[in-house]
């Protein structure tokens, strides 16, 4: 199985690696140290790729994103104690986003428990609140059983995180008969390619069809759960058959191309307000969809909620008909029923599509407005240059930040499913580099383009070294406005620093993130205007074997008041 097995004994580390291999694991993200170095080395010997990160948070974020993209649990390996605590950020991110992930961590010897051992922590208990399954094997021979259960639990039902504790004495345990490694690792069933799928109750399906038939202004909302379920073909057929307008949530962009004539992303507010029956496919009524409540939604709106988790239906008091099961299977189930079809003359649909055309035309007019090639850029002018140069397909977008992410979401069209990653349901800053590395590892023949704010980039910038070392052709555009949300120019910054009035959102002006990449052996460009940005992007697109960073300088924004549409509160007073 490995070079190490040419000796007379094997180790627990080899049993762990063999079990992961048997479970179909192709890549492990992580950071090694005592006692997990041997595990990582055994994984490499077993043919599993190991990507060594610089921070456990980024490694765990990468594993969670890989789980989403691949449909199989992403695996992260870290040391115990502080390593686990750092990795918990990715574990919670996987839980909230409902992505399959398994965290493996070393721990102190079993005979040193509660003695103040090296990096000792009750890691099983620490992980339990955020994991579907958290356990330590009870003996060496139970390692395959525990890992298999963690993988299976992470994948089945609503996906999420699982944790397996690996004591140092288990890792270093000598197995006298190396052949037992293969025997034990294969003594458990291998993880299937997909989790078991269930369909909805037929009576509920009939009721859903009835609701759609009665609806005067139906809407389909597509969430990233539908993207994870790989339901794009069924959903496209459903939309084309019914002619019901659809609205993708941010990470569901591309499940059906953004340029589909019934995509109403550019008329989102109007669509939410006017819909009377909403088919939710893998989306939740959380902050992203304004909790399904007024004033964003109409008071009498009815939701048909397709989700794998029964408890999700009816959240926040929404009037909901649940269809519980696999999104792909249930959408196919709906397609077998006599579906309604909205006529071309439907005033609701034409009102939405006309609003889309109007808003798109306004945005295009702003893009085409003559601008000086040497003027200081803003988000729109920088994004126009980027959009005009990037090819329409085979680009995987990663985006994080506040304004950087929000504006980019509506600016860049996505035409393929699972080709856009962002801060997600947990609105996690710092995911950018981990996500980009995971995406490039999964989409090896495509180009990952990461458009990130300068503040967000700072959370994980050291992973540039990971990307360069791994020879990943990432293209990272740092949208640099010198701050969190808004920054200051040099003169304002220095004056505020002298006066003691420096805003908490201010970062050092004109930080050279491009030079950081060059210092690691990557490529870097500074772009202060449209011409420099265009030249840098065209050159970066030709680089196929190295990581590239373009430092895109835009107007800082100054002391502008912060406003986010999703965070506006209802004017309704409490009735209590």
C-alpha positions as CSV (number, residue, x, y, z in Angstrom):
1,X,0.0,0.0,0.0
2,X,2.9,2.3,0.6
3,X,6.7,2.4,0.9
4,X,6.3,2.1,4.6
5,X,4.6,-1.2,4.3
6,X,7.8,-2.8,3.0
7,X,8.8,-3.0,6.7
8,X,7.6,-5.7,9.0
9,X,5.1,-3.4,10.8
10,X,2.7,-0.6,9.9
11,X,1.2,2.2,12.0
12,X,-2.1,3.6,13.0
13,X,-1.3,6.6,10.7
14,X,-1.3,4.2,7.8
15,X,-4.6,2.7,8.9
16,X,-6.1,6.2,9.0
17,X,-4.8,7.0,5.5
18,X,-5.9,3.6,4.1
19,X,-9.4,4.2,5.6
20,X,-9.6,7.7,4.0
21,X,-8.5,6.2,0.7
22,X,-11.1,3.5,0.9
23,X,-13.8,6.2,1.6
24,X,-12.9,7.9,-1.7
25,X,-10.9,10.9,-0.3
26,X,-8.8,12.4,-3.0
27,X,-7.4,15.5,-1.2
28,X,-6.8,16.6,2.4
29,X,-6.4,20.2,3.5
30,X,-4.6,21.0,6.7
31,X,-1.5,21.9,8.7
32,X,0.8,19.3,10.2
33,X,2.5,19.2,13.5
34,X,2.8,16.8,16.5
35,X,1.2,14.2,16.3
36,X,-0.4,14.3,12.8
37,X,2.7,14.6,10.6
38,X,2.7,10.8,10.2
39,X,-0.9,10.9,9.1
40,X,-0.3,13.5,6.4
41,X,2.8,11.6,5.2
42,X,0.8,8.3,5.1
43,X,-2.0,10.0,3.1
44,X,0.6,11.1,0.5
45,X,2.0,7.6,0.4
46,X,-1.5,6.3,-0.2
47,X,-2.0,8.5,-3.1
48,X,-4.1,11.2,-1.4
49,X,-3.0,14.8,-2.2
50,X,-2.2,16.9,0.9
51,X,-2.4,20.7,0.6
52,X,-0.5,22.2,3.5
53,X,-1.9,25.6,4.6
54,X,-0.5,28.3,6.8
55,X,-3.6,28.7,9.1
56,X,-6.1,26.2,10.2
57,X,-9.0,28.5,9.6
58,X,-8.2,28.7,5.8
59,X,-7.6,24.9,5.7
60,X,-11.0,24.3,7.2
61,X,-12.7,26.8,5.0
62,X,-11.1,25.0,2.0
63,X,-12.4,21.6,3.2
64,X,-15.9,23.0,3.6
65,X,-16.0,24.5,0.2
66,X,-14.6,21.4,-1.4
67,X,-17.4,19.5,0.2
68,X,-19.9,21.8,-1.4
69,X,-18.3,21.6,-4.9
70,X,-17.6,17.9,-4.9
71,X,-20.7,16.6,-3.1
72,X,-18.4,14.5,-0.9
73,X,-17.2,15.5,2.6
74,X,-14.1,17.7,2.4
75,X,-11.4,16.6,4.8
76,X,-9.3,18.8,7.0
77,X,-6.4,17.6,9.2
78,X,-5.0,19.7,12.1
79,X,-3.1,19.4,15.3
80,X,-5.0,19.3,18.6
81,X,-5.8,22.0,21.1
82,X,-5.4,25.4,19.4
83,X,-5.3,23.8,16.0
84,X,-8.9,22.5,16.6
85,X,-10.0,25.8,18.0
86,X,-8.7,27.6,14.9
87,X,-10.4,25.0,12.6
88,X,-13.7,25.4,14.4
89,X,-14.3,28.5,12.2
90,X,-14.5,26.3,9.2
91,X,-16.5,23.7,11.0
92,X,-19.2,26.2,12.0
93,X,-19.1,27.6,8.4
94,X,-19.8,24.1,7.1
95,X,-22.7,23.7,9.6
96,X,-24.4,26.9,8.8
97,X,-24.0,26.5,5.0
98,X,-25.0,22.8,5.2
99,X,-21.8,21.5,3.5
100,X,-20.3,18.1,4.2
101,X,-16.9,18.3,6.0
102,X,-14.9,16.0,8.3
103,X,-12.3,17.5,10.6
104,X,-9.6,15.1,11.8
105,X,-7.3,16.2,14.6
106,X,-4.5,14.8,16.7
107,X,-4.9,14.7,20.5
108,X,-2.9,13.7,23.5
109,X,-2.1,10.1,24.4
110,X,-5.1,8.2,25.9
111,X,-3.1,7.5,29.1
112,X,-2.4,11.2,29.6
113,X,-6.1,12.4,29.6
114,X,-6.7,15.0,32.3
115,X,-3.0,15.2,33.2
116,X,-2.2,18.6,31.5
117,X,-0.8,16.9,28.4
118,X,0.6,18.7,25.4
119,X,-2.2,20.8,23.8
120,X,-4.7,18.8,25.8
121,X,-8.3,19.7,25.1
122,X,-11.6,17.8,25.2
123,X,-11.9,18.2,21.5
124,X,-14.9,15.8,21.1
125,X,-16.9,18.0,23.4
126,X,-15.6,21.3,21.9
127,X,-16.8,20.2,18.4
128,X,-20.1,18.7,19.4
129,X,-22.2,21.9,19.3
130,X,-21.2,22.4,15.7
131,X,-21.0,18.8,14.4
132,X,-23.6,16.2,13.4
133,X,-21.1,13.6,14.8
134,X,-18.1,14.0,17.1
135,X,-16.2,11.0,18.4
136,X,-12.9,9.4,19.3
137,X,-12.3,5.7,18.3
138,X,-12.5,3.5,21.4
139,X,-9.6,1.4,20.1
140,X,-7.2,1.1,17.1
141,X,-9.3,-1.3,15.3
142,X,-12.3,1.0,15.6
143,X,-10.6,3.8,13.6
144,X,-12.2,2.7,10.2
145,X,-15.6,2.5,11.8
146,X,-15.4,5.9,13.4
147,X,-14.1,7.6,10.2
148,X,-16.7,5.9,8.1
149,X,-19.5,7.0,10.4
150,X,-18.1,10.6,10.4
151,X,-18.0,10.6,6.6
152,X,-21.5,9.1,6.2
153,X,-23.1,11.4,8.8
154,X,-21.6,14.5,7.3
155,X,-23.0,13.5,3.9
156,X,-26.4,12.0,4.7
157,X,-29.6,14.0,5.4
158,X,-28.8,17.7,5.7
159,X,-25.1,17.9,5.1
160,X,-22.8,19.3,7.8
161,X,-19.6,18.8,9.8
162,X,-18.3,15.8,11.7
163,X,-15.2,15.4,13.9
164,X,-12.9,12.5,14.6
165,X,-10.4,12.6,17.4
166,X,-7.0,10.8,16.8
167,X,-5.0,10.2,19.9
168,X,-1.2,10.3,19.5
169,X,-0.8,6.8,20.7
170,X,-3.3,5.5,18.2
171,X,-1.5,7.3,15.4
172,X,1.9,5.9,16.4
173,X,0.6,2.4,17.3
174,X,2.6,-0.3,15.7
175,X,0.5,-2.9,13.7
176,X,2.6,-6.1,13.6
177,X,0.9,-7.4,10.5
178,X,0.8,-4.8,7.8
179,X,-1.7,-6.7,5.8
180,X,-4.2,-5.9,8.6
181,X,-4.2,-2.3,7.5
182,X,-5.9,-3.2,4.3
183,X,-8.2,-5.7,6.0
184,X,-9.4,-3.3,8.6
185,X,-9.7,-0.3,6.3
186,X,-11.9,-2.2,4.0
187,X,-13.9,-3.9,6.8
188,X,-16.4,-1.0,6.6
189,X,-18.5,0.1,3.6
190,X,-17.1,2.7,1.3
191,X,-19.0,6.0,1.1
192,X,-21.5,6.1,-1.8
193,X,-21.2,8.7,-4.5
194,X,-24.4,10.3,-3.3
195,X,-26.5,10.2,-0.2
196,X,-29.8,8.3,-0.2
197,X,-32.6,10.3,-1.8
198,X,-36.2,10.5,-0.7
199,X,-39.2,12.1,-2.4
200,X,-42.0,14.1,-0.9
201,X,-45.3,12.9,0.3
202,X,-47.6,12.6,-2.8
203,X,-50.5,14.4,-1.2
204,X,-48.3,17.3,-0.4
205,X,-47.0,17.3,-4.0
206,X,-50.6,17.4,-5.2
207,X,-51.3,20.3,-2.9
208,X,-48.3,22.2,-4.1
209,X,-49.4,21.7,-7.7
210,X,-52.8,23.1,-6.7
211,X,-51.2,26.2,-5.1
212,X,-49.2,26.9,-8.2
213,X,-52.2,26.5,-10.4
214,X,-54.2,29.0,-8.3
215,X,-51.3,31.5,-8.1
216,X,-51.5,34.8,-10.0
217,X,-47.9,35.8,-9.4
218,X,-45.8,32.7,-8.6
219,X,-42.1,32.9,-8.1
220,X,-39.3,30.2,-7.9
221,X,-36.5,31.0,-5.5
222,X,-33.4,28.9,-6.1
223,X,-30.8,28.5,-3.3
224,X,-27.4,27.0,-3.0
225,X,-29.0,23.9,-1.6
226,X,-30.3,23.2,-5.1
227,X,-26.8,23.8,-6.4
228,X,-25.4,21.3,-4.0
229,X,-28.1,18.8,-4.9
230,X,-27.1,19.1,-8.6
231,X,-30.7,19.8,-9.5
232,X,-29.9,22.2,-12.4
233,X,-31.4,20.1,-15.2
234,X,-34.6,19.4,-13.4
235,X,-35.0,23.1,-12.3
236,X,-34.3,24.4,-15.8
237,X,-37.0,22.0,-17.1
238,X,-39.4,23.1,-14.4
239,X,-38.9,26.8,-15.3
240,X,-39.1,26.3,-19.0
241,X,-42.3,24.2,-18.6
242,X,-44.1,26.5,-16.2
243,X,-42.7,29.9,-17.4
244,X,-42.6,30.9,-13.8
245,X,-39.9,33.7,-13.1
246,X,-37.1,32.6,-10.9
247,X,-34.7,34.4,-8.5
248,X,-31.4,32.8,-7.5
249,X,-29.8,33.5,-4.1
250,X,-26.2,34.7,-4.3
251,X,-24.5,31.3,-4.4
252,X,-27.2,29.8,-6.6
253,X,-26.2,32.2,-9.5
254,X,-25.4,30.1,-12.5
255,X,-27.5,27.1,-11.5
256,X,-29.6,28.4,-14.4
257,X,-27.8,31.0,-16.4
258,X,-28.2,34.6,-15.2
259,X,-29.1,35.6,-18.8
260,X,-32.2,33.3,-18.9
261,X,-35.2,35.4,-19.9
262,X,-37.1,34.5,-16.7
263,X,-34.2,35.3,-14.3
264,X,-35.5,38.3,-12.3
265,X,-32.4,39.1,-10.3
266,X,-32.4,42.6,-11.7
267,X,-36.0,43.1,-10.4
268,X,-35.5,41.4,-7.0
269,X,-37.4,43.8,-4.8
270,X,-40.4,43.9,-7.2
271,X,-40.4,40.1,-7.5
272,X,-40.4,39.6,-3.7
273,X,-43.1,42.1,-3.1
274,X,-45.5,40.9,-5.8
275,X,-45.2,37.1,-5.4
276,X,-48.2,35.3,-3.9
277,X,-46.9,31.7,-4.1
278,X,-43.2,31.0,-3.8
279,X,-41.5,27.7,-4.5
280,X,-38.4,27.6,-2.4
281,X,-35.8,25.2,-3.8
282,X,-32.9,24.7,-1.4
283,X,-33.2,28.2,0.0
284,X,-34.0,29.2,3.6
285,X,-36.1,32.1,5.0
286,X,-33.2,33.7,6.8
287,X,-31.6,37.1,6.6
288,X,-30.8,36.6,2.9
289,X,-34.5,36.3,2.1
290,X,-35.7,38.8,4.7
291,X,-37.2,36.0,6.9
292,X,-40.1,35.7,4.5
293,X,-41.7,38.7,6.2
294,X,-43.1,42.1,5.4
295,X,-42.3,44.7,4.2
296,X,-40.0,42.9,1.6
297,X,-42.7,40.2,1.0
298,X,-46.4,40.6,0.7
299,X,-48.5,39.9,3.7
300,X,-50.4,37.0,2.2
301,X,-47.5,35.1,0.5
302,X,-47.6,31.3,0.6
303,X,-44.3,29.3,0.5
304,X,-43.9,25.8,-0.9
305,X,-40.6,24.8,0.8
306,X,-38.5,22.0,-0.7
307,X,-35.8,21.0,1.8
308,X,-34.2,17.9,3.1
309,X,-34.7,18.9,6.8
310,X,-38.4,18.8,8.0
311,X,-37.6,21.3,10.8
312,X,-36.7,24.0,8.3
313,X,-40.3,24.3,7.0
314,X,-42.3,27.1,8.5
315,X,-39.5,29.0,10.1
316,X,-40.1,32.6,11.2
317,X,-43.9,32.0,11.1
318,X,-44.0,31.7,7.3
319,X,-47.2,30.2,5.8
320,X,-45.5,27.1,4.4
321,X,-46.4,23.9,2.6
322,X,-43.4,21.6,3.2
323,X,-42.1,19.2,0.6
324,X,-39.4,17.2,2.5
325,X,-36.7,15.2,0.7
326,X,-34.0,15.6,-1.9
327,X,-34.4,18.7,-4.1
328,X,-33.4,17.0,-7.3
329,X,-35.8,14.1,-6.7
330,X,-38.7,16.3,-5.6
331,X,-38.3,18.6,-8.6
332,X,-38.4,15.5,-10.9
333,X,-41.5,14.5,-8.9
334,X,-43.1,17.8,-9.7
335,X,-42.3,17.5,-13.4
336,X,-44.3,14.2,-13.5
337,X,-47.4,16.2,-12.5
338,X,-49.7,18.3,-14.7
339,X,-47.9,21.7,-14.1
340,X,-49.5,25.1,-14.8
341,X,-48.0,27.3,-17.5
342,X,-48.1,31.0,-17.3
343,X,-49.2,32.6,-20.6
344,X,-47.0,35.1,-22.5
345,X,-49.6,37.7,-21.8
346,X,-49.3,37.4,-18.0
347,X,-49.1,40.9,-16.7
348,X,-47.1,39.9,-13.6
349,X,-44.4,38.2,-15.7
350,X,-44.3,41.0,-18.3
351,X,-44.0,43.6,-15.5
352,X,-41.0,41.8,-14.0
353,X,-39.3,41.2,-17.3
354,X,-39.8,44.8,-18.3
355,X,-38.4,46.0,-15.0
356,X,-35.4,43.7,-15.5
357,X,-34.8,45.2,-19.0
358,X,-35.1,48.7,-17.6
359,X,-32.7,48.1,-14.7
360,X,-30.2,46.3,-17.0
361,X,-30.3,49.2,-19.5
362,X,-29.6,51.7,-16.7
363,X,-26.7,49.6,-15.5
364,X,-25.3,49.3,-19.0
365,X,-25.7,53.1,-19.5
366,X,-23.6,53.7,-16.4
367,X,-21.0,51.2,-17.7
368,X,-20.8,52.8,-21.1
369,X,-20.6,56.3,-19.8
370,X,-17.4,57.9,-21.1
371,X,-14.7,57.9,-18.5
372,X,-11.1,59.1,-18.5
373,X,-8.7,56.2,-18.8
374,X,-6.5,57.9,-16.2
375,X,-9.2,58.7,-13.7
376,X,-9.3,57.1,-10.3
377,X,-11.5,54.0,-10.5
378,X,-14.6,53.1,-8.5
379,X,-16.2,49.7,-8.2
380,X,-18.3,50.1,-11.4
381,X,-15.4,51.3,-13.6
382,X,-13.1,48.6,-12.3
383,X,-15.7,45.9,-12.7
384,X,-16.5,47.1,-16.2
385,X,-12.9,46.5,-17.3
386,X,-12.8,43.1,-15.6
387,X,-16.1,42.0,-17.1
388,X,-15.1,43.1,-20.6
389,X,-11.9,41.0,-20.5
390,X,-12.9,37.8,-18.7
391,X,-14.4,35.0,-20.9
392,X,-18.1,34.2,-20.3
393,X,-17.5,30.6,-19.4
394,X,-15.0,28.4,-17.5
395,X,-14.5,31.1,-14.8
396,X,-15.1,30.2,-11.2
397,X,-15.8,33.3,-9.2
398,X,-14.8,33.7,-5.5
399,X,-15.9,36.9,-3.8
400,X,-15.7,38.2,-0.3
401,X,-15.9,41.6,1.3
402,X,-18.8,44.0,1.9
403,X,-19.3,46.4,-1.0
404,X,-16.8,44.4,-3.1
405,X,-18.9,41.3,-2.9
406,X,-22.3,42.9,-3.0
407,X,-21.7,44.9,-6.1
408,X,-19.8,42.1,-7.8
409,X,-22.8,39.8,-7.2
410,X,-25.1,41.8,-9.5
411,X,-22.3,42.9,-11.9
412,X,-20.9,39.6,-13.1
413,X,-23.1,37.0,-14.8
414,X,-22.6,33.4,-14.0
415,X,-23.7,30.7,-16.5
416,X,-22.7,27.4,-14.9
417,X,-23.8,25.8,-11.6
418,X,-21.5,25.9,-8.6
419,X,-19.2,28.5,-10.2
420,X,-19.6,31.2,-7.6
421,X,-18.5,31.1,-4.0
422,X,-19.0,33.9,-1.5
423,X,-19.2,34.6,2.2
424,X,-22.4,32.5,2.3
425,X,-25.1,32.2,4.9
426,X,-22.7,32.8,7.8
427,X,-21.4,36.0,6.0
428,X,-17.9,34.8,6.9
429,X,-15.0,37.1,6.1
430,X,-11.6,35.3,5.6
431,X,-12.9,32.5,3.4
432,X,-11.5,33.9,0.2
433,X,-8.1,32.1,-0.1
434,X,-9.3,28.8,1.3
435,X,-12.3,28.8,-1.1
436,X,-10.1,29.8,-4.1
437,X,-7.6,27.0,-3.4
438,X,-10.4,24.5,-2.9
439,X,-12.1,25.6,-6.1
440,X,-8.9,25.4,-8.1
441,X,-8.2,22.0,-6.8
442,X,-11.7,20.8,-7.8
443,X,-11.9,22.7,-11.1
444,X,-8.4,21.9,-12.3
445,X,-9.1,22.8,-16.0
446,X,-10.8,26.1,-15.2
447,X,-9.6,29.5,-14.0
448,X,-10.5,30.6,-10.5
449,X,-10.9,34.4,-10.3
450,X,-11.2,35.8,-6.8
451,X,-12.5,39.3,-6.4
452,X,-12.0,40.4,-2.8
453,X,-12.0,43.5,-0.7
454,X,-8.7,44.6,0.8
455,X,-9.9,44.1,4.3
456,X,-11.3,40.6,3.6
457,X,-8.1,39.6,1.8
458,X,-6.1,40.5,4.9
459,X,-7.7,37.6,6.9
460,X,-6.0,35.0,4.7
461,X,-3.3,36.7,2.7
462,X,-0.6,34.4,3.9
463,X,-2.3,31.6,2.0
464,X,-0.7,33.2,-1.1
465,X,2.4,31.2,-0.2
466,X,0.2,28.0,-0.1
467,X,-1.1,28.8,-3.6
468,X,2.3,29.6,-5.1
469,X,3.9,26.5,-3.5
470,X,1.0,24.4,-4.8
471,X,1.5,25.9,-8.3
472,X,-2.2,27.0,-8.4
473,X,-3.0,29.5,-11.2
474,X,-5.3,31.6,-9.0
475,X,-6.1,35.1,-10.2
476,X,-6.9,37.4,-7.3
477,X,-8.1,40.9,-7.8
478,X,-7.8,42.9,-4.5
479,X,-10.2,45.8,-4.7
480,X,-8.3,48.2,-2.6
481,X,-10.1,51.2,-1.1
482,X,-7.8,51.5,2.0
483,X,-10.3,50.3,4.5
484,X,-13.2,48.2,5.9
485,X,-16.2,49.4,3.9
486,X,-14.5,52.8,3.2
487,X,-11.0,54.1,3.7
488,X,-9.1,57.4,3.6
489,X,-6.6,58.8,1.1
490,X,-3.1,59.5,2.3
491,X,-3.6,63.1,3.3
492,X,-6.8,62.3,5.3
493,X,-5.2,59.3,6.9
494,X,-2.1,61.1,8.1
495,X,-4.2,64.1,9.4
496,X,-6.6,61.7,11.2
497,X,-3.7,59.8,12.7
498,X,-2.1,63.1,14.0
499,X,-5.5,64.2,15.4
500,X,-6.3,60.9,17.0
501,X,-9.5,60.7,15.0
502,X,-8.5,57.7,12.7
503,X,-11.7,55.7,11.9
504,X,-11.7,52.1,13.1
505,X,-12.5,51.2,9.5
506,X,-9.3,52.7,8.1
507,X,-6.4,50.7,6.8
508,X,-3.0,51.8,5.6
509,X,-3.4,53.7,2.3
510,X,-2.0,52.1,-0.9
511,X,-0.9,48.9,0.7
512,X,1.0,46.8,-2.0
513,X,-0.7,43.5,-1.8
514,X,0.7,42.7,-5.3
515,X,4.2,42.8,-3.9
516,X,3.3,40.3,-1.2
517,X,2.5,37.8,-3.9
518,X,5.7,38.6,-5.7
519,X,7.7,38.0,-2.5
520,X,6.3,34.5,-2.4
521,X,7.3,33.8,-6.0
522,X,4.0,34.7,-7.6
523,X,3.1,37.4,-10.1
524,X,1.8,40.8,-9.1
525,X,0.5,44.1,-10.7
526,X,-0.5,47.5,-9.4
527,X,-3.4,49.0,-11.3
528,X,-4.4,52.6,-10.6
529,X,-6.5,53.3,-13.6
530,X,-8.5,51.5,-16.3
531,X,-5.6,51.1,-18.7
532,X,-3.3,49.6,-16.1
533,X,-6.0,47.3,-15.0
534,X,-6.8,46.1,-18.5
535,X,-3.1,45.5,-19.3
536,X,-2.5,43.6,-16.0
537,X,-5.6,41.4,-16.4
538,X,-4.8,40.5,-19.9
539,X,-1.3,39.5,-18.9
540,X,-2.4,37.6,-15.8
541,X,-4.9,35.6,-17.9
542,X,-1.9,34.2,-19.9
543,X,-0.2,32.9,-16.7
544,X,-1.2,29.2,-16.4
545,X,1.2,27.9,-13.7
546,X,1.4,30.6,-11.0
547,X,-0.7,32.6,-8.7
548,X,-1.4,36.2,-9.7
549,X,-2.5,39.2,-7.7
550,X,-3.7,42.5,-9.2
551,X,-3.9,45.3,-6.7
552,X,-6.8,47.4,-7.9
553,X,-6.8,50.9,-6.4
554,X,-10.2,52.5,-6.3
555,X,-11.5,55.7,-4.6
556,X,-11.3,55.3,-0.8
557,X,-14.8,56.6,-0.1
558,X,-13.9,58.6,2.9
559,X,-16.2,59.0,5.9
560,X,-19.3,57.9,4.0
561,X,-22.2,56.6,6.0
562,X,-22.6,52.8,5.8
563,X,-25.8,51.4,4.4
564,X,-26.7,47.9,3.4
565,X,-30.1,47.1,1.9
566,X,-30.4,43.7,3.6
567,X,-29.9,45.3,7.0
568,X,-32.8,47.8,6.8
569,X,-35.3,47.2,9.6
570,X,-39.0,47.1,9.2
571,X,-40.9,50.1,10.4
572,X,-43.5,47.9,12.0
573,X,-43.7,48.3,15.8
574,X,-44.1,45.4,18.1
575,X,-47.7,44.5,18.8
576,X,-47.0,43.4,22.3
